[in-house]
Amino acid sequence: MYHPSDHDVELSEEEFRLLRDLIHERFGLYFEGNQQASLRSRLLGRLASLDLMSFEDYYHYLRFGPQRAEELDRMVSHLTNNETYFYRESPQLQVFAEHVLRSIKETKLASAGGERKRTLRILSAGCSTGEEAHTLAMLVYDSAQFFWNWDVQVVGLDVDHQALEKARRAVYFHNSFRSLSPAQLERHFTRQGAGASVKDAIRRMVTLRHGNLVEPASFDGLAPLDVIFCRNVLIYFSDAMILKVARTFHALLAPGGYLFLGHAESLSRITDLFTPVRFQGAMVYQKPLAAAEGP
Ligand SMILES: C[S@@+](CC[C@H](N)C(=O)[O-])C[C@H]1O[C@@H](n2cnc3c(N)ncnc32)[C@H](O)[C@@H]1O
């Protein structure tokens, strides 16, 4: 059986452009011109698995092959960066735990029909292996504000099936714990072999689902959300796709809802749909109460 090796299959300029545009259109991820070699090495294994002789053949397989949907799903696992860990970027998490949760609770209890509004819905968009979604559930749990007949749900969504499989197992190892104190580890995890599993009380608050940020149908049934975390995901997207995702988030959030992005990510050049709110050590975007439509 023929297996293309690292040495003999080139990715031409033309093939690079075709694949880059397809990936961008389907997933929002944008490969810059200087990432051609990186794209080639990430996809070379797929050519070998499918017994294809060239990247042009692979492009045609992705566009027209009968198994193209499955292959797009498989391919995207090779393109994403899944780096994540518990309690990542703690200043933001502090703002979430100390200001945002309290403000949501007060607003809901003060509004008419407070009893019916005892729900808290949080989305971790691009949750990777689940550390962020579980961290948010731990923070809500430790805030001790949302129990006694509050219905709390943290939804983790990612396009990468393999990452989601790990999130569902909820067993983690050393690398995921780099920002965790021994007390937090003790409180929320049970030792399991060389790793530790998230305790059931936290797991029960988290739901994981497969979805693609650039396909609005991925979010069916989730609105209205109180908080969206989408950190270290849009950094790989083009501006046009960031705008598309920002509009989707805007539609999903309840008026007054909050959006957290990664510390290297900003909507300032993209859209003014959200109001930036500055806290010490963190910036949060808020959907205005009387939300305007448009970019
Ligand atoms: C670097 S991880 C970020 C994990 C976590 N949010 C954090 O900050 O620690 C980026 C994740 O975004 C996911 N991702 C990339 N493009 C996506 C898309 N179009 N739809 C859904 N998830 C996507 C990747 O699969 C990956 O798991």
PDBQT file of the ligand as one rigid body, heavy atoms in Angstrom, charges set to zero:
ROOT
HETATM    1  C1  LIG A 301      -7.041  26.584  22.677  1.00  0.00    +0.000 C 
HETATM    2  S1  LIG A 301      -8.558  25.730  22.936  1.00  0.00    +0.000 S 
HETATM    3  C2  LIG A 301      -9.330  26.802  24.128  1.00  0.00    +0.000 C 
HETATM    4  C3  LIG A 301      -9.935  26.041  25.271  1.00  0.00    +0.000 C 
HETATM    5  C4  LIG A 301     -10.535  26.911  26.377  1.00  0.00    +0.000 C 
HETATM    6  N1  LIG A 301     -11.558  27.794  25.848  1.00  0.00    +0.000 N 
HETATM    7  C5  LIG A 301      -9.470  27.714  27.081  1.00  0.00    +0.000 C 
HETATM    8  O1  LIG A 301      -9.378  28.919  26.907  1.00  0.00    +0.000 OA
HETATM    9  O2  LIG A 301      -8.690  27.117  27.836  1.00  0.00    +0.000 OA
HETATM   10  C6  LIG A 301      -9.437  26.121  21.405  1.00  0.00    +0.000 C 
HETATM   11  C7  LIG A 301     -10.620  25.185  21.137  1.00  0.00    +0.000 C 
HETATM   12  O3  LIG A 301     -11.472  25.807  20.169  1.00  0.00    +0.000 OA
HETATM   13  C8  LIG A 301     -12.041  24.787  19.377  1.00  0.00    +0.000 C 
HETATM   14  N2  LIG A 301     -12.522  25.330  18.092  1.00  0.00    +0.000 N 
HETATM   15  C9  LIG A 301     -11.804  25.839  17.071  1.00  0.00    +0.000 A 
HETATM   16  N3  LIG A 301     -12.602  26.178  16.059  1.00  0.00    +0.000 NA
HETATM   17  C10 LIG A 301     -13.866  25.862  16.446  1.00  0.00    +0.000 A 
HETATM   18  C11 LIG A 301     -15.137  25.976  15.822  1.00  0.00    +0.000 A 
HETATM   19  N4  LIG A 301     -15.272  26.457  14.576  1.00  0.00    +0.000 N 
HETATM   20  N5  LIG A 301     -16.224  25.587  16.517  1.00  0.00    +0.000 NA
HETATM   21  C12 LIG A 301     -16.125  25.077  17.771  1.00  0.00    +0.000 A 
HETATM   22  N6  LIG A 301     -14.937  24.929  18.408  1.00  0.00    +0.000 NA
HETATM   23  C13 LIG A 301     -13.825  25.332  17.747  1.00  0.00    +0.000 A 
HETATM   24  C14 LIG A 301     -10.885  23.815  19.198  1.00  0.00    +0.000 C 
HETATM   25  O4  LIG A 301     -11.346  22.525  18.827  1.00  0.00    +0.000 OA
HETATM   26  C15 LIG A 301     -10.209  23.854  20.558  1.00  0.00    +0.000 C 
HETATM   27  O5  LIG A 301     -10.624  22.790  21.362  1.00  0.00    +0.000 OA
ENDROOT
TORSDOF 0
